[in-house]
């Protein structure tokens, strides 16, 4: 297929672009290269005949329309988003612009392109909107998020993603655009910008620094290896039914503290602390983030039942692969840490 992927220089996007090209698709990567967009994550594809990059900000409606018109994709896979909860607390405006206005621009441009198609080309076109389980709010100690769970977002980030989900479904219901929506659990794996929990823990360990954990570390997340997620997205865009939503999860629930302790244990084996003491001794509990949802957990039975997808990595295998990747790719994360971002905490409610 000819795939236009937005946000393809980001964490999930770069892994998706690489997988799509490897599977024989032609890919145009649209990314505006914010702080979290990194073309070094796709350096191996720079001269690949099935890959192209165009720097476009999805808040620029004319640029978005021109890119879609020129490339004439068979599917748009929309991943571009401001995605960090802590940053949304400090600066919600950019989340509204990118996640809401940007999605509107893509829907409008895709609708115009789709209406220009005829026959099998029109029938086969797809718009995949990639979202998060955070739109559902917080679970108690039991239960799972399903595709019919009511929305209850609690942060500026999750509220902006909820709004974009509703826009995507409205363009399906109102204009007939063949839209699919996915809501995934927390991703982890190679090329993740080091503001997120897992790379922060790994890099703090490697630097011998204290490892911050919010509150008492009791918040629970379902963890999804990024390659598993990308395989699910390609499955949905090729075989999913327009108008449907598919939840994508890793079947890997852990408290944040359990996760951090697991990562520390893997690093004790692969890169022991120079002092000989366990990395977990550096765990430090810090003030919780405002509105921190207690628990997310995904019911991914629909995508398994209807499309045959299920995650390949379990909790142990995926995290060991991730730690090893950061150990083997120090130049990638050192280039990031040599700039403005130095693993400092975000989302502390500063004015």
Buried (B, 14 or more C-beta within 10 A) or exposed (E): BEBBBBBBBBBBBBBBBBBBBEEEBBBBBBBBBBEBBBBBBBEEBEEBEBBBBBBBBBBBBEBBBBBBEEBEBBBBBBBBBBBBBBBBBBEBEBBBBBBBBBBBBBBBBBBEBBEEBEEEEEEEBBBBBBBBBBBBBBBEEEEBBBBEBEBBBBBBBBBBBBBBBBBBBEBBEEEEBBBBBBBBBBBBBBBBBBBBBBBBBBBBBBEEEEBBBBBEBBBBBBBBBBBBBBBBBBBBBBEBEBBBBBBBBBBBBBBBBBBBBBBBBBBBEEBEBEEEEBBBEBBEEEEBBEEBBEBBBBBBBBBBEBBEBBBEBEBEEBBBBBBBBBEEBEEBBEEBBEEEBEBEEBBEEEE
